[in-house]
Amino acid sequence: MKIYLFSLGAGLLVGIVYSLLGVRSPAPPAVALVGLLGILIGEQVIPLVKQLAIHPSAAVAYLRNEAHEHVLGKLPGSGKS
């Protein structure tokens, strides 16, 4: 939970600096969030293709154990440290 609060605080700080400088955000919030999601998912494409090439049946396990945690981050109550 601490990392989410830190991220929110950093975003608020950047927003305040933008406001003081009189500039607008470089992208509308929805576009920026979709772009970030694309980056996170895109980071998983090469490792997934490698797993499919080596062990086709292990792809589902890879998605559950590696990509899921990386893309979504540690979710509250997930029980993983």
C-alpha atoms as one frame of an Amber mdcrd trajectory, in Angstrom:
protein
   0.000   0.000   0.000   2.940   2.278   0.724   4.082   2.221  -2.926   0.624
   3.343  -4.085   0.686   6.290  -1.703   4.208   7.176  -2.831   3.112   7.033
  -6.464   0.087   9.219  -5.727   2.289  11.698  -3.873   4.759  11.865  -6.748
   1.916  12.460  -9.179   0.485  15.217  -7.008   3.897  16.857  -6.761   4.334
  16.796 -10.542   0.826  18.212 -10.967   1.628  21.065  -8.585   4.869  21.831
 -10.444   2.990  21.808 -13.767   0.416  24.186 -12.319   3.063  26.562 -10.957
   4.859  26.589 -14.309   1.594  27.117 -16.160   1.973  24.062 -18.398  -0.508
  21.340 -19.161   0.019  17.632 -18.808   1.744  16.271 -21.928  -1.124  13.848
 -22.549  -4.738  13.583 -21.440  -4.931  11.321 -18.380  -6.809   8.511 -20.155
  -4.329   8.478 -23.033  -1.391   8.459 -20.619  -2.840   5.551 -18.629  -3.537
   3.501 -21.741   0.022   4.184 -22.896   1.432   3.015 -19.571  -0.678  -0.135
 -19.743   0.680  -0.763 -23.235   4.233  -0.402 -21.958   3.645  -2.854 -19.101
   2.037  -5.430 -21.370   4.639  -4.868 -24.089   7.427  -5.691 -21.635   5.948
  -9.171 -21.326   5.748  -9.994 -25.059   9.368 -11.105 -25.597   9.573 -13.282
 -22.446   6.216 -14.861 -23.323   7.319 -15.649 -26.880  10.540 -17.176 -25.498
   8.518 -19.349 -23.122   6.216 -20.448 -25.939   9.203 -21.387 -28.095  10.900
 -23.390 -25.341   7.923 -24.942 -23.529   4.544 -24.308 -25.180   2.654 -25.899
 -22.292   4.410 -23.658 -19.752   3.003 -20.440 -21.236  -0.063 -20.409 -18.979
   2.082 -20.961 -15.893   4.370 -18.142 -17.024   1.428 -15.764 -17.411   0.086
 -16.644 -13.971   3.396 -16.531 -12.111   5.490 -13.910 -13.892   3.517 -11.569
 -16.144   0.488 -11.212 -13.869   2.564 -10.026 -10.931   4.604  -7.637 -13.087
   1.732  -6.033 -14.975  -0.664  -5.678 -12.059   1.886  -5.197  -9.314   1.502
  -6.716  -5.871  -2.211  -6.609  -5.231  -3.515  -6.019  -1.711  -4.419  -9.283
  -0.006  -2.618 -11.429  -2.591  -0.661 -13.154   0.168   2.621 -12.914  -1.733
   5.565 -11.040  -0.241
